[in-house]
């Protein structure tokens, strides 16, 4: 074998969202209400991927001393910050002890994409070590910060079912779907074509955009005091 070692890949994702809405009544009956929503939306989506490796050269006959240990670390991290307006429709139906709320909303505005690519390699042999710039997928051609602004939209769909257990206690269960049209994710910034000589400028610099969606189930209890 040329080398023996291991690879460790870690990915992290974090999302925070806040919005504020004005409710404009579109229609109402004894058990049904429909509102139009107008407001402001803030979203932040952070993503990172770390690739760490360690290998030992076991090949006799090359220019690398036998037993040389190579430790590499690549980090691809991004942050997407959205500021925009939203329009939506909220429908609420109440029948006896059961309530049903449905939401259809779309936000549109500016998506600020920022990120950073870092990497290093540590070579250890005979107690001495050196740390060249660049790891495996992070090389001098793509290492460094980047930023971009682009127009984006975020559709949101939600449904919430409630049950009035007592006069002042309501249990709820709901489902939410969100889609971001243009985001930069950490894993998408990895260019798998690597030229260690850096003659062809690969891995290539630049921002790779993609869509991203998420869905979730929520459970709740509302108590009126």
C-alpha positions as CSV (number, residue, x, y, z in Angstrom):
1,X,0.0,0.0,0.0
2,X,1.0,3.6,-0.6
3,X,-0.5,4.9,2.6
4,X,-2.8,4.0,5.5
5,X,-5.1,6.4,7.2
6,X,-8.6,7.6,7.9
7,X,-11.1,10.3,6.7
8,X,-13.5,12.3,8.9
9,X,-16.3,14.4,7.3
10,X,-18.6,16.6,9.4
11,X,-21.5,18.8,8.3
12,X,-23.4,21.4,10.2
13,X,-26.6,23.3,9.3
14,X,-28.3,26.0,11.3
15,X,-31.4,28.1,10.4
16,X,-33.0,31.1,12.2
17,X,-36.1,32.9,10.9
18,X,-38.2,35.9,12.1
19,X,-41.1,37.7,10.5
20,X,-43.7,40.4,11.3
21,X,-47.0,40.7,9.6
22,X,-50.0,43.0,9.2
23,X,-53.3,41.1,9.0
24,X,-55.9,42.4,6.5
25,X,-59.3,40.8,6.8
26,X,-60.5,39.4,3.5
27,X,-63.6,37.6,4.6
28,X,-65.3,36.2,7.7
29,X,-68.3,34.0,8.6
30,X,-69.4,32.4,11.8
31,X,-66.7,29.7,11.8
32,X,-64.3,30.8,9.0
33,X,-61.9,33.7,8.6
34,X,-59.5,34.6,5.8
35,X,-56.7,37.2,6.2
36,X,-54.1,38.6,3.8
37,X,-50.6,38.9,5.3
38,X,-48.2,41.8,4.5
39,X,-44.9,42.1,6.3
40,X,-41.1,41.6,6.6
41,X,-39.1,38.4,6.7
42,X,-35.6,37.7,8.0
43,X,-33.9,34.4,7.5
44,X,-30.3,33.2,8.2
45,X,-29.0,29.8,6.9
46,X,-25.5,28.7,8.0
47,X,-23.8,25.7,6.6
48,X,-20.3,24.1,7.0
49,X,-18.5,21.0,5.9
50,X,-15.2,19.9,7.4
51,X,-13.0,17.2,5.8
52,X,-10.1,15.9,8.0
53,X,-7.7,13.2,7.0
54,X,-4.6,11.5,8.4
55,X,-2.4,9.1,6.4
56,X,1.0,7.5,6.7
57,X,3.3,7.0,3.7
58,X,4.3,3.3,3.5
59,X,5.7,3.2,0.0
60,X,9.4,2.5,-0.3
61,X,11.2,4.0,-3.3
62,X,9.6,7.4,-3.7
63,X,10.9,10.8,-2.6
64,X,8.8,10.9,0.5
65,X,10.5,9.4,3.6
66,X,8.8,6.2,4.8
67,X,6.6,6.8,7.8
68,X,5.8,10.4,7.0
69,X,2.4,11.3,8.5
70,X,0.2,13.7,6.6
71,X,-2.7,15.5,8.4
72,X,-5.0,17.6,6.4
73,X,-8.0,19.8,7.2
74,X,-10.4,21.5,4.8
75,X,-13.2,23.8,6.0
76,X,-16.0,25.1,3.7
77,X,-18.4,27.4,5.6
78,X,-21.2,29.7,4.3
79,X,-23.8,32.1,5.7
80,X,-27.0,33.2,3.8
81,X,-28.8,36.2,5.1
82,X,-32.2,37.1,3.7
83,X,-34.1,40.4,4.1
84,X,-37.3,40.9,2.3
85,X,-41.1,41.5,2.2
86,X,-43.8,38.8,2.2
87,X,-47.3,38.3,1.0
88,X,-49.6,35.5,2.1
89,X,-53.0,34.2,2.9
90,X,-54.0,32.8,6.3
91,X,-57.2,30.8,6.6
92,X,-58.8,29.7,10.0
93,X,-61.7,27.4,10.4
94,X,-63.2,26.6,13.8
95,X,-65.8,23.8,14.3
96,X,-66.8,23.0,17.8
97,X,-63.6,21.9,19.5
98,X,-61.5,21.5,16.4
99,X,-59.7,24.3,14.5
100,X,-57.7,24.2,11.2
101,X,-55.3,26.9,10.1
102,X,-53.6,26.9,6.7
103,X,-50.9,29.3,5.5
104,X,-49.6,30.1,2.0
105,X,-46.9,32.7,1.9
106,X,-44.0,33.9,-0.3
107,X,-41.1,36.2,0.7
108,X,-39.0,38.0,-1.8
109,X,-35.9,40.1,-1.4
110,X,-32.1,40.2,-1.1
111,X,-30.0,37.1,-0.2
112,X,-26.5,38.0,1.0
113,X,-24.2,35.0,0.5
114,X,-20.9,35.0,2.3
115,X,-18.4,32.3,3.1
116,X,-14.9,31.2,3.6
117,X,-12.7,28.3,2.5
118,X,-9.7,27.3,4.6
119,X,-7.3,24.4,4.5
120,X,-3.9,23.2,5.7
121,X,-1.6,20.2,5.6
122,X,0.8,19.1,8.3
123,X,3.7,16.8,7.3
124,X,5.5,15.0,10.2
125,X,8.6,12.9,9.9
126,X,11.4,12.2,12.4
127,X,9.9,14.6,15.0
128,X,10.0,17.5,12.6
129,X,6.8,19.1,11.0
130,X,5.9,21.5,8.2
131,X,2.5,23.1,7.4
132,X,2.0,23.9,3.7
133,X,-1.0,25.9,2.7
134,X,-4.0,23.9,1.5
135,X,-5.5,20.6,2.4
136,X,-7.1,18.3,-0.2
137,X,-10.1,20.2,-1.6
138,X,-9.0,23.6,-0.3
139,X,-6.0,24.8,-2.3
140,X,-4.4,28.2,-3.0
141,X,-6.7,28.5,-6.0
142,X,-9.9,28.6,-4.0
143,X,-8.9,29.4,-0.4
144,X,-10.3,32.7,1.0
145,X,-13.5,34.6,1.7
146,X,-16.2,35.2,-0.8
147,X,-19.5,37.3,-0.9
148,X,-22.4,37.8,-3.3
149,X,-25.8,39.4,-3.3
150,X,-28.7,38.0,-5.3
151,X,-32.5,38.2,-5.6
152,X,-34.2,35.3,-3.9
153,X,-37.7,34.1,-2.9
154,X,-38.9,31.8,-0.1
155,X,-42.2,30.1,-0.4
156,X,-43.8,28.7,2.8
157,X,-46.7,26.4,3.2
158,X,-48.2,25.4,6.6
159,X,-51.1,23.6,8.1
160,X,-52.0,23.4,11.8
161,X,-54.7,21.4,13.5
162,X,-55.9,22.3,17.0
163,X,-58.2,20.6,19.5
164,X,-59.8,22.4,22.5
165,X,-59.2,20.1,25.4
166,X,-60.7,22.6,27.9
167,X,-62.0,26.2,27.7
168,X,-58.5,27.5,28.2
169,X,-56.3,24.7,26.9
170,X,-55.7,23.8,23.2
171,X,-53.4,21.2,21.7
172,X,-52.0,21.7,18.3
173,X,-50.0,19.7,15.7
174,X,-48.7,21.2,12.5
175,X,-46.6,20.8,9.3
176,X,-44.4,23.4,7.6
177,X,-42.6,23.4,4.3
178,X,-40.0,26.1,3.3
179,X,-37.9,26.5,0.2
180,X,-35.0,28.9,-0.4
181,X,-34.5,29.6,-4.1
182,X,-30.8,30.7,-4.1
183,X,-28.4,29.8,-1.3
184,X,-24.7,28.9,-1.1
185,X,-24.3,25.7,0.9
186,X,-20.9,24.6,2.3
187,X,-20.9,21.2,0.6
188,X,-21.7,22.7,-2.8
189,X,-18.5,24.8,-2.7
190,X,-16.3,21.7,-2.8
191,X,-14.7,21.2,-6.3
192,X,-13.8,17.5,-6.6
193,X,-11.3,18.2,-9.4
194,X,-8.0,18.9,-7.7
195,X,-4.8,20.0,-9.5
196,X,-2.0,19.9,-6.9
197,X,0.3,21.8,-9.3
198,X,-2.3,24.6,-9.5
199,X,-1.6,25.1,-13.2
200,X,-5.2,24.7,-14.1
201,X,-6.6,26.7,-11.1
202,X,-8.5,23.7,-9.9
203,X,-10.3,23.5,-7.5
204,X,-11.9,26.5,-9.0
205,X,-12.9,29.6,-7.0
206,X,-16.4,31.1,-7.1
207,X,-19.8,30.7,-5.5
208,X,-22.0,27.7,-6.4
209,X,-25.7,28.4,-5.7
210,X,-28.5,25.9,-5.3
211,X,-32.1,25.7,-4.0
212,X,-32.7,24.3,-0.5
213,X,-35.8,23.0,1.1
214,X,-36.8,21.9,4.6
215,X,-39.9,20.6,6.3
216,X,-40.9,20.0,9.9
217,X,-43.6,18.8,12.3
218,X,-44.5,20.9,15.3
219,X,-46.4,20.1,18.4
220,X,-47.8,22.7,20.8
221,X,-50.1,23.5,23.7
222,X,-51.8,26.9,24.2
223,X,-53.0,27.9,27.7
224,X,-55.2,31.0,28.1
225,X,-54.7,32.5,31.6
